[in-house]
Amino acid sequence: MTNKRYKSISEFYPYYLSEHRKPLTRTMHFVGTLLLIICLMYALLLQKWLLLFLIPVLGYGFAWASHAFIERNKPATFTYPVYSLGSDFIMFWDMLIGRISKRMVEAEKQYPLDQH
C-alpha cells in the first residue's frame, strides 16, 4: 500500500484499481455493489427500512472477503474510506459498460506490479 495522499478521486482511482488486479476480486466487488443497489431500491420502494442495515454487509462483505481470500491485501477502505467507496461505484460502472480492461491497463502503467 502506498503512503501517498490523494487530492481527488480521479487521482486515487488508478491506485484503487491496482489493489483489485485479480478479475475474481473485481467480480466479488461487482456482485456486492449490485446486491447493495438492489437492496437499497427494494427497501425504498417497499419501505422495508430494516433492509437498509444489510447494505454495508452486502457491500463490504463481498469486498473484504475478496481482499482476504483472493487478492490477499488490505482493503483500501481502511486508509481511504470516502475515495474507496466512490471508486467502488466507478469500478462497478466501468465493469458494467465494458471499460474495465482499458482502465486496468492504465492503472498498471501507473502502478506496476513490481513496484506495488
ZAVEXLUM-902758 format. One record per residue (C-alpha): residue number from 1; residue in one letter; x, y, z. Coordinates in nm, 2 decimals, padded with zeros to 4 digits, always signed. Layout:
REM ZAVEXLUM-902758
(NUM,'A',(X,Y,Z))
...
***
This chain:
REM ZAVEXLUM-902758
(1,'M',(+00.00,+00.00,+00.00))
(2,'T',(+00.12,+00.34,-00.09))
(3,'N',(+00.16,+00.63,+00.16))
(4,'K',(+00.06,+00.89,-00.09))
(5,'R',(-00.22,+01.13,-00.01))
(6,'Y',(-00.46,+01.17,-00.29))
(7,'K',(-00.62,+01.51,-00.38))
(8,'S',(-00.91,+01.37,-00.59))
(9,'I',(-01.10,+01.06,-00.67))
(10,'S',(-00.97,+01.07,-01.03))
(11,'E',(-00.61,+01.07,-00.89))
(12,'F',(-00.70,+00.79,-00.65))
(13,'Y',(-00.89,+00.56,-00.89))
(14,'P',(-00.58,+00.41,-01.07))
(15,'Y',(-00.44,+00.32,-00.73))
(16,'Y',(-00.77,+00.17,-00.63))
(17,'L',(-00.77,-00.05,-00.94))
(18,'S',(-00.41,-00.16,-00.87))
(19,'E',(-00.54,-00.30,-00.54))
(20,'H',(-00.80,-00.50,-00.75))
(21,'R',(-00.58,-00.68,-01.00))
(22,'K',(-00.75,-01.02,-01.00))
(23,'P',(-01.07,-01.05,-01.20))
(24,'L',(-01.24,-01.25,-00.93))
(25,'T',(-01.18,-00.97,-00.68))
(26,'R',(-01.34,-00.72,-00.91))
(27,'T',(-01.63,-00.97,-00.97))
(28,'M',(-01.69,-01.01,-00.60))
(29,'H',(-01.70,-00.63,-00.57))
(30,'F',(-01.94,-00.61,-00.86))
(31,'V',(-02.17,-00.86,-00.70))
(32,'G',(-02.16,-00.69,-00.36))
(33,'T',(-02.23,-00.35,-00.52))
(34,'L',(-02.51,-00.49,-00.74))
(35,'L',(-02.68,-00.65,-00.43))
(36,'L',(-02.63,-00.33,-00.24))
(37,'I',(-02.82,-00.13,-00.51))
(38,'I',(-03.09,-00.39,-00.53))
(39,'C',(-03.13,-00.40,-00.16))
(40,'L',(-03.15,-00.02,-00.14))
(41,'M',(-03.41,+00.00,-00.42))
(42,'Y',(-03.62,-00.27,-00.26))
(43,'A',(-03.60,-00.11,+00.08))
(44,'L',(-03.70,+00.23,-00.05))
(45,'L',(-03.98,+00.11,-00.29))
(46,'L',(-04.14,-00.12,-00.03))
(47,'Q',(-04.04,+00.09,+00.27))
(48,'K',(-03.87,-00.20,+00.44))
(49,'W',(-03.63,+00.02,+00.64))
(50,'L',(-03.46,-00.27,+00.83))
(51,'L',(-03.32,-00.39,+00.50))
(52,'L',(-03.10,-00.08,+00.50))
(53,'F',(-02.89,-00.25,+00.76))
(54,'L',(-02.79,-00.51,+00.50))
(55,'I',(-02.63,-00.25,+00.27))
(56,'P',(-02.29,-00.23,+00.45))
(57,'V',(-02.29,-00.61,+00.50))
(58,'L',(-02.36,-00.67,+00.13))
(59,'G',(-02.12,-00.41,+00.00))
(60,'Y',(-01.83,-00.46,+00.24))
(61,'G',(-01.88,-00.83,+00.30))
(62,'F',(-01.82,-00.93,-00.06))
(63,'A',(-01.54,-00.68,-00.10))
(64,'W',(-01.35,-00.76,+00.22))
(65,'A',(-01.38,-01.13,+00.16))
(66,'S',(-01.23,-01.09,-00.18))
(67,'H',(-00.93,-00.90,-00.04))
(68,'A',(-00.88,-01.15,+00.23))
(69,'F',(-00.91,-01.47,+00.03))
(70,'I',(-00.84,-01.37,-00.33))
(71,'E',(-00.63,-01.06,-00.36))
(72,'R',(-00.46,-01.11,-00.02))
(73,'N',(-00.42,-00.74,+00.05))
(74,'K',(-00.57,-00.49,+00.29))
(75,'P',(-00.88,-00.31,+00.16))
(76,'A',(-00.81,+00.05,+00.06))
(77,'T',(-01.13,+00.13,+00.26))
(78,'F',(-00.93,+00.13,+00.58))
(79,'T',(-00.70,+00.41,+00.46))
(80,'Y',(-00.91,+00.60,+00.21))
(81,'P',(-01.28,+00.53,+00.31))
(82,'V',(-01.45,+00.80,+00.10))
(83,'Y',(-01.24,+00.76,-00.21))
(84,'S',(-01.27,+00.38,-00.19))
(85,'L',(-01.65,+00.39,-00.17))
(86,'G',(-01.67,+00.62,-00.47))
(87,'S',(-01.41,+00.42,-00.66))
(88,'D',(-01.61,+00.10,-00.60))
(89,'F',(-01.91,+00.26,-00.78))
(90,'I',(-01.68,+00.38,-01.06))
(91,'M',(-01.53,+00.04,-01.10))
(92,'F',(-01.89,-00.11,-01.09))
(93,'W',(-01.98,+00.12,-01.38))
(94,'D',(-01.66,+00.06,-01.57))
(95,'M',(-01.73,-00.32,-01.55))
(96,'L',(-02.10,-00.27,-01.64))
(97,'I',(-02.01,-00.08,-01.96))
(98,'G',(-01.71,-00.30,-02.05))
(99,'R',(-01.45,-00.03,-01.99))
(100,'I',(-01.26,-00.21,-01.70))
(101,'S',(-00.99,-00.37,-01.92))
(102,'K',(-00.88,-00.04,-02.05))
(103,'R',(-00.89,+00.12,-01.71))
(104,'M',(-00.68,-00.17,-01.57))
(105,'V',(-00.42,-00.13,-01.84))
(106,'E',(-00.40,+00.24,-01.75))
(107,'A',(-00.37,+00.16,-01.38))
(108,'E',(-00.10,-00.10,-01.44))
(109,'K',(+00.11,+00.17,-01.62))
(110,'Q',(+00.09,+00.40,-01.32))
(111,'Y',(+00.12,+00.12,-01.05))
(112,'P',(+00.32,-00.16,-01.20))
(113,'L',(+00.30,-00.49,-01.01))
(114,'D',(+00.68,-00.50,-00.93))
(115,'Q',(+00.66,-00.15,-00.77))
(116,'H',(+00.34,-00.22,-00.57))
***
